[in-house]
């Protein structure tokens, strides 16, 4: 990354942590494995290029991914890890032109993606006024995580990223508690709950703890989710028509892409309304795996 992330504005942090496929070598189309299912039209082994990956490292069916049977690709986000691995960790290296680096590059990418996901959450936490008392700890965690992203490939592969995540997960839980307390009343606790297909139409879920909950195909039409913690919440197929998500914390673009919504759905200001909600295609970056995209819960 250019300059330290903490010194950047919130908008600049988000920009740096968004995928830039033009500066990547198609890592998300090569590294992950996927199986033929409702999410993917074919089987693909880990480390094997998707047949839709072109020689210029762009997706050959990008605009038709959902129509071609690859909706799983539309709900994946590397949080900018792809371009970082390509441009920083491997100095612009190309696994096609330099096959000797392919194995190491493919090992580094999922580790870098986890670190970049942590940077995304920490960056968001630093914008939350309710957690101002934790901003010192959050900033230190962001600085340390960014330092790790600059490590050599061998150091990154040796990193105990799970242990690093656990420490930050606890810090984000404390952040969440402060934000949700601002609702001023006892808030629903559904952390990790199996809520698949449940009906929450018009429900008051302000400040709810939905971290890691399974809301697959749940009915959340018109639900009030302001201030809710949605870190790792599985929203695949959830109906968010008319739902109010303004101020919901730790919600990511892939989660919105996996859900259904309409013109009345109010997403957080830092996220964009998925184009497929309006029936005009998808808004994916390049491709990858479906389902929850983090392990912070």
Steps between C-alpha positions, in 0.01 A plus 500: 500500500616856434533697834366378831133413491419666834605843372260474205143628502220243545413526131862449400529197727196344339635575153830331579320194634284446192594255228687647205492218246710695250795474741449132587579177313166327544583342835137462610431310177785257565565448870157396640334166426128474433250224430217488250192624685243776496795737547732366231431331169814282511752335729839669533801382697701737719789655312348428161390795284129533436430435129334842484827675594640676193865549410477860625390368843145631462180296521361410160141487626514782756177661385313167481623322811154449651347399166785255433458324836775672701317710761759387755755715322289811553515479880877478534729788591875483563499841677791605279718202590538395138675813383708515818632145453568569134657844525657501847566146620621383159609829345268478201572131443279291274437133578456427129825656383690383809355159597761460774321757717151359446491266799621759749276770355198273532591427865539868584174620344248351754717621788517849355127498442440433870734783598329739260159401633624588850622835370152565358327433834757694701472793261123502545533476879719810499212699347258412782464782752346271761826304511722805532638366826638201309647696210851474644484122513327479165763721337782294646337181373460655155866606495617152602278330244624730226858426604432129459370555146842634406679184603696279267308207345673245723415705811136527394469125445650439847265753666247368753222705348232323707659622821525852365133490402394385847653803667334738256167315522488575874578866434222520240253339745579772752450758226168345408378507860567873525322577174198283575468644851411833341160357408415563863314178573555127524585383149431160344783247527503262204876456473576172323132403492342274239234729355479339157170586335368679809246780475611844619275709279473848651701390805675749726858372489667827587832432670454124469802276530475290183870421479548165331126430484357292217229707334496305175169560318364687803217749453635838610265713295456838664716399797680773696866397520648835589802458725491120474826303499505298177858378507505161329121477481400261221247694292489273197155528347371712789223740395604851597228680304425824679742419785688784670871418534623854555753493782526120502860412584747261342276427203696442179419532132512120444229453761276745317576332168389166646166639620191627320380856524308772321500873443362555850787315671731744680860371511774667706645807332841340438351212297328500163163360401560177303398537139332161493248628754359713224533218244779665304778247542758452774768708660773247574871561480632190327405169659544268797309307760151558631372505854629688806830667421659527840583300809487774761206353691 
